[in-house]
């Protein structure tokens, strides 16, 4: 297990090419201060994995412990109001993410690590809100609910009518259920368990 992380991989970009097109000089996309912030967040996440009630989710917990070794961290900009994004094994963190409070930044990194472990948006929002409720989590946005409806969860079930979120084996997650009520359920009532 690699918790807490001893090393992480940082995306680089080429700043000088040779006549044949190969890169001869590259720089990291993250500054040393940003790398330090990632390490601080990873240390907090390691402690959170053990203190947050994630019964029966050993595969997720093991993946979260090992994710820092398996992902490539990139610092850069994304679209409007996007603070972070996971694509394959790469997690991009924006200046807005780094400008957050320490607890919010840790929750953002945790959220993206759940994605890197194969979690859907529902999984990432549910576990962020379960493990960081009142300590860095933010409520799902209106853009999240279509993803909840379309993709469901790998590890969780969601009742859009009540906002209740449970693990696949029935553990109720400690989320603000009002924040998880579907604001625009599909016509015909919808909002059932996924």
N, C-alpha and C positions, 0 to 999 in steps of 0.2 A: 504494500500500500504506500502511496506517495502523499499522504496527508500528515502534516502540511507539506506543501510543494517545496522542493529544494531548487528546482530549475523549471523554467517555462520556455517555450519556443515563441519567438517574436517574428512576425512577418517583416521582411526587408523589401526595399525597393531599389532598383538599379539607378545609380546616378551617373555612371560613366560606362560607356561601352567601348569595346575594342573595334578595330577595323572590320573584323569578321562577324561582329554583331553580338558577341558574348559579353556578359557583364564583367567588368574588372573592378568596380567599386560600388558597394551598396551601403545603405543606411537603414537602421531600424525605423519602423513606422511609429514606434512608441518612444517617448523620452524616458530618461531614467526615473524621473518623478512618477510617470505613468506606470512604469514597470513596478516601482515600489508600491504604488497604490493597488495594483493587481495582487501582489504578494500579500499585502495586508488583508485584502478581501478574501483571498484563498485561505489564509490562516483562520479568519472568522468563520468561513464556510465549513472548514474542517470541524471546528467546535460545534457549529450549528447542526451538522449531520448527526452528531451523537446526542445533542440535546433536544432536537425536534422529534416529536413522536411520529416515526415513520415505520410503524410495525408492519412486518410482512413485506417490506419493500427492499429486501437485501440486494437485489440486482441494481436498483436505483442507487442505493447508498454506496455500493461498491463502485459503480460507475462514477458517481460524483467524487469519490475519493481519488479515482485514477484519472479523471478528466484533465486535470492540469497538465499531465504528461502527454495526453493524446491530442490536445487542441493547439492550434496556432493562434496567437493573440495578435490582433491588428488594431491600431489606433488610427482613426480617420473619420471622415464625415459620411453621413448617410442622408436619406431624405428628410424632409421637414418632420419634426417631432419624433423622429426615431432616435433613441438613445443607444441602442445596441442591436446586434443582429447576429444570428448564427447561420452559417451556410456550410454544410458538411462538417468538417472538423475545424473550421475557422470561426472565431468569435471576434467581431468588430465592435470596438467601444469608441463612442464619439466624445468630443469635448464636453458635450452636455452631460454625459454619464460621469466623466471625471469631475465636473463642476457640482455634482450632487453631494449631499452629506455623506459621511463615511458609511453610515448604516444604509442609506439608499443605494450607494454604489455597490455595497456588498450584496444587497438584494437583487440588483440588476445583474451582477455577475452570476449569482446563484440561478436566477431565471434562465440565463443563456446556457449555463451548464446543464440544466435539465433538458433543454433543447438538444445540446450536443450529445446527451445520453439517449436520444431518440424520442423525447417527449414532445407532444403537440403543444399548441398555445394553451389549451385547457390545462394540461398537466403543469406547464411552467407557471401559469397564473395561479393555479390552485396551490401548488407547493410553495411558491413565493409568498402567497397570502397566509398560508398555514404556518410556515416557519418564521416569517418576518412580520406577522401581524402586529401593528403598533410599533414596529422597529425597522422601517424602511420599505415595506411593501406599499404598492399603490393598487387601487382598485382596477379591475379590467376596464378598458375603454370600449366605446361603441363599436370600434373596428374589430374588437376581439370576438364579439358574440357570433358573427357569421362563421368564424373559424371554429368556435366551440360547437356550433350546430353541424357544420360540414365534416369536421375531422374527429370530433369526440376526443376521448383521452386514451392513452396507452395504459395508464395506471389508475385513472380516476373515472368515475361516473358523475354526471351533472344533471340536476333537475332544474331546468330553466324557469319553471313556474315558481319554485320556492327558493332557488339559489343554493340549495343544499349540494354539497360536493362530498363524495365518499370515495375511498379507494375501491378497487375492484373486489376486494374481499370484505367490504362493508364498514371499514373504519371511517367514521365521520371526521372530516377535516375541519379544523378551527379557522374557518373563513368567515368574513362578514357576509352572511347570506344575502342581505339586501343588495350588496354590490354585485352579486352573482345572479340576480334575477334578470332574465332576458328582457331587455327593454322593447324589443320588436319581435315577439315570437312569430313564427310562420303562421299564415292564415290557417284557420281550422283549430286554433287553440294551441297546438304545439307545446313545447316546453316540457316534454316528458323526459324520462331517464334515458340517457345515452350510454 
